Amino acid sequence: MDKSDLQRFAGRDWDAVAASKVEHWARLKKTRGPAEAVRAAEALRQQVVALRPGWPTEKDRSEDLATHARVAACLRRVLSTRAH
């Protein structure tokens, strides 16, 4: 990889890249259903485990659970304000 490769990469049309990803996932969801998202997530999980065999650690799991609890609490607050 040289400087011109990096410049071409940095100069990509990032809005077009983002739009392409949205279109790609919409097409997969339409043709393959929600199972495709689960398959993709599992493939990513397997990749991380291959790179970090001890993942997730108990600390990772605990931090993840705490994050989910905070998000759930925020969503409950938003929903309760909309109900009034």
N, C-alpha and C positions, 0 to 999 in steps of 0.2 A: 504494500500500500504506500502510495506516495502523496505528496501535497495536493496534486490535482485530483486524486481520488477523494480525499477529504473535502476538498472544495466542492466537488460535484455532489457529494453526499449532503453537505451542509446547505447547498443551494437548491435542494429538491423542493418541489412544490408541496410543502407539508400539508396544506389544506386539501390538496388532491389525494394525498396519502390517507389522511383521516377519512375523507369521503369514501375512498375505496374500501377501507376497513368496514365502515358502516354498511355499505352495499354488500360486501362479502358476507358479513354475519347475518344480515337480513335474508339474503338468498339461502344460506345454510339453514336458518331457522325455518324458512318456508318449505324447503325441500326435504329436510331431514328431521325437523321438529326439535323439541327441547333436548332430546337425547344427545344431539350433537354438541351442545354446550357442556353437558356433563362429560362427554368423551374428551373434549378439549381440556377441560379442567383436570381430568384424571391424567391426561398426557403431561400436562404441566407439573402436576404433583409428582409424577414418577420421575420427571427430569430433575426436579429439586432434590428428591430423595437420592437419586443417583449421584448428584454433586455433593450432597450433605446427608450422608446416611443416618445421622442421629436426629434429623429434622422430622417433625417438630419436637422440640424439647418440652419438658413440662413447663418451663418458663414461657416459651412461645405460646403454648396452649392457654396458660393463665392470662397472659397479656392479651391474647386474641379474645378470650371470653370477656375480659374487662372492657375491651373496645366494643364488642357487641352489646354489652349491657348499657354502656354510655349512649350508643346510637339508638338502642331501643327506647331508652328513657327520653331522649330528645324527640324521637318520633311520637311517643305517647303525648308529650307536651304539645307538640304541633297539632296532633289530632284533637286533643281536648280543647285547644283554642279555636279550632275550626268548627267544633260541634256547637259552640255558643253563638 
